[in-house]
Amino acid sequence: MLRAALPLLGLPLAGAAAEGEPTQEPGAPGEPPPSLALFRWQWHEVEAPYLVALWILVASLAKIVFHLSRKVTSLVPESCLLILLGLVLGGIVLAVAKKAEYQLEPGTFFLFLLPPIVLDSGYFMPSRLFFDNLGAILTYAVVGTLWNAFTTGAALWGLQQAGLVAPRVQAGLLDFLLFGSLISAVDPVAVLAVFEEVHVNETLFIIVFGESLLNDAVTVVLYKVCNSFVEMGSANVQATDYLKGIASLFVVSLGGAAVGLVFAFLLALTTRFTKRVRIIEPLLVFLLAYAAYLTAEMASLSAILAVTMCGLGCKKYVEANISHKSRTAVKYTMKTLASCAETVIFMLLGISAVDSSKWAWDSGLVLGTLVFILFFRALGVVLQTWVLNQFRLVPLDKIDQVVMSYGGLRGAVAFALVILLDRTKVPAKDYFVATTIVVVFFTVIVQGLTIKPLVKWLKVKRSEHHKPTLNQELHEHTFDHILAAVEDVVGHHGYHYWRDRWEQFDKKYLSQLLMRRSAYRIRDQIWDVYYRLNIRDAISFVDQGGHVLSSTGLTLPSMPSRNSVAETSVTNLLRESGSGACLDLQVIDTVRSGRDREDAVMHHLLCGGLYKPRRRVRAEKCLRHFISEDARERQDKEVFQQNMKQRLESFKSTKHNICFTKSKPRLRKAGRKKKDGVANTGTTNGKPPRDVGFQDTAAVILTVESDSSETEKEDDEGIIFVARATSEVLQEGKVSGSLEVCPSPRIIPPSPTCAEKELPWKSGQGDLAVYVSSETTKIVPVDMQTGWNQSISSLESLASPPCTQAPTMTHLPPHSLATEEPQAPLALPSDPLLSFAFPPSWAKAGRSRSESSADIPQQELQPLMGQEDHTHLSPGAANPPCIQFNKGGRL
Amino acid sequence: QGALSSCLRKPRRDPPSFFPAVSQASLVRLHHRFRALDSNKKGYLCRMDLQQIGALAVNPLGDRIIDSFFPDGSHSVDFRGFARVLAHFRPVEDEGTGTWDPEEPEPLNSRMNKLRFAFQLYDLDRDGKISRHEMLQVLRLMVGVQVTEEQLESIADRTVQEADEDGDGAVSFLEFAKTLEKMNIEQKMSIRILK
């Protein structure tokens, strides 16, 4: 680029500061023997970076102030406010220093301020939209810019010939063409700043914005060619020079794009190998993009085009390669830098305008330029659009054209270019500077202010933000394929054909080369959308108050992959009921894929952590859910409740015994033994769900439980919770009772009970489900039967409840518990079950453990049984409380 | 030549609904293409003729699109049927959309008909609903091998549930259209050269 050739002023701010403010620097000026100073003031050493930081700080603070008032920012674009602020600051500086300081230097602008903005816009450019409209964008960028430059330049020259421009403006046709070339280009920074707040529809935005990015190549070439022609003198220009000028257009544009693509390739390739040094990933993105810019600048190619293409080309692969955190880092850093640069640009632009030494005002020139750029822009847009509409699928209508004409904002690029002119070669430079400043201010402030009302008034289609849905994504792909196929059938190789080709090429070679293998394997757009939706949903669920777990638990059964009989039935139930919850649940379920396993584990861990404080609430919620289930389930519930009562009674007795006999460690042991025994016998496997479930009284829950083994965590907690489960009211009573009975802290009822309640839901997590093997559920050991018999005997002693329960049970055999069915008849009469039942719930929970401890259990089980029997026989007192509980449970 | 001229004459005589309202130039172009595809000059196309098109073989939906040229299990398609299918992809003219006579059937390139065309690519058993199974089949075609079957199933589940409003576990045409109501179908399902 031309700019590179120009003397680099380094940090202009610093330079300016050095001249302007020799102020405070009381180091140790005069004293010959420099004694050891306690305190040294070294302003000069930090001056340059300090000033840069200060200016950025001022700009940022200004931004904050602007945004304090919503009203102001909704009416006035930020860029306007910044320019005005710049004017004020410039005035202050001028008044204080008697000299214009801190102006926008072309060197800083092109080397430091512009790249972040362009990179940001290129990297986050919606590539599909961009390429869909590439034809229009290129036309406007190339033809439009050429048209604007030549017509404006020529018209100004005509104006001068007509005597409307003061004769002191010494400029020939070439000078005016040069001026036309630099004033004609639509400026990406200004367009971005204004259009981002206007929210016109995306097609319109991408056309205007794309044009502003791509016209850089044309601007650069025109400017350079005209500039060299002016320097050579019009007499010396030969025909070959014109040809060279035209050729350089292609060199500069295609060369810039090529540089950008090469660096994009390098960048993608580099990020493929950063697996172990994730931390530098964001840095690489910025470094290589900046390198692309500098390289293009060095080779006098279009640097803006280079960075745009670099960002556009690398994004897909880079995003796939770098880690999630790096992605966020890249995004935020890029946005921050761009916004910072934009702010500083507009502010410095305002400050620069104050310097009257650069100004030379000529009303004819200024007004003429303003009129011409508006008029020729509009004319050019109309003409080009008319041609383009012959080829466009969706024609651009008149309103679009108005917005496009009016949205042709000029900005800092034009200003920086005009500053770069050589006064000795271009005598009218001062007039041009003044005119440019006026044009920039007019477009940014007046047009920027009015474009929003204009868009509203014209009812331009606004962009509508909708979250992508899976259906849309899927169908969009379908449409692409359909269109590609139809083009094949029609035999016309159009846009869709080539895009299809490109995608296949990309899939076959580029992606394989540039993407990490792991990233390539899991990469699929539809899956990506799905994944993102899931994450979003999960987050929103958690935000909603942590009911996620319960809902997950509910839906879990709906997952098709797990296939125990009970499960499938549950899933069917859920499906049929078609409850709203299903969707959500499903979403969460899906996380189980191999790729997401890690995430899932993390998620579950988190949930586990969050879980505790909310247990109670969630449990209640769950209950509500379940209650809403249909009548069938209610029946099951009742059956369960009855069963539970029975078990409770028996359980109570056992509990008492334990408490009395041993302190908590003992208790624990016993519990374990029970579990182990259960596990060994296997009989309990089918049952545990029941026990757990009885609290909630929903059959569905039970079945779920059986599938998922999450219960493990809670297993240690005392037997007590079973009693709890029946009802909360009961729990309280029970708690007190249990406390009285047994001093051991272990038994403390409240927490375990709560936990128990939740158990079923907890099981919902997909990962956990893996543990639950179908085998465990199926094992129904013979030992169980013996246990039952024993318990039956005890039951008989408790006679009262069984008779009521028995009939109900027979009525309603739990449909979902197919495996247990054979045993169910036995269980019906049995309080003994209860004694056993507890262990089962534990066993369930502790299944993983039980494997390790499996050897021990049998012997231990026996003693336990004995104990339980005893308890049944001995305490008559236990029975009455049990009954009460039952009532509570029903209530 | 006779065939062509007769075909060309038809659009003038027939109501637009009967013969797809494709412009004269497009018809000529289509007819050229039709004859080029018709390998044995038999006057109609069979599946084989379309399957010869190389790019269609690598199109994941290629077979289904070929099938859509042969409705109701027929094995051949004449030029009229050929043009009729392709007429779905005519761009919608802004002026024309609102003006067609309500008594006449909707033009083939209306939004709904474009959607219907896409819909019947999913709906293999023609029961007017995209079941989960059908969705899964499409996904299997469109999604790369790198996505596991399990993932596919979960995607299919979610896709169906997302669109399913009446809870029947399948996506009806109305539900299908509803999920896409924000999308510019007129634009996305049109090919310029068919104007």
Interface residues (C-beta under 8 A of the other chain):
Chain A: F391 R392 L393 V394 P395 D397 E464 H466 T469 L470 N471 Q472 L474 H475 E476 H477 T478 F479 H481 I482 L483 A484 A485 V486 E487 D488 V489 V490 G491 H492 G494 H496 Y497 D500 Q504 K507 Y520 R521 I522 R523 D524 I526 W527 Y530 L533 P560 S561 R575 G578 C582 L583 Q586 V587 D589 T590 R592 S593 G594 R595
Chain B: R29 L30 R33 A36 L37 L50 I53 A55 L56 V58 N59 P60 L61 G62 I65 F69 L86 F89 P91 D94 F117 A118 L121 Y122 V138 L139 M142 V143 G144 Q146 V147 T148 E150 Q151 E153 S154 I155 D157 R158 T159 Q161 E162 A163 G167 D168 G169 F176 T179 L180 K182 M183 N184 Q187 K188 M189 S190 I191 R192 I193 L194
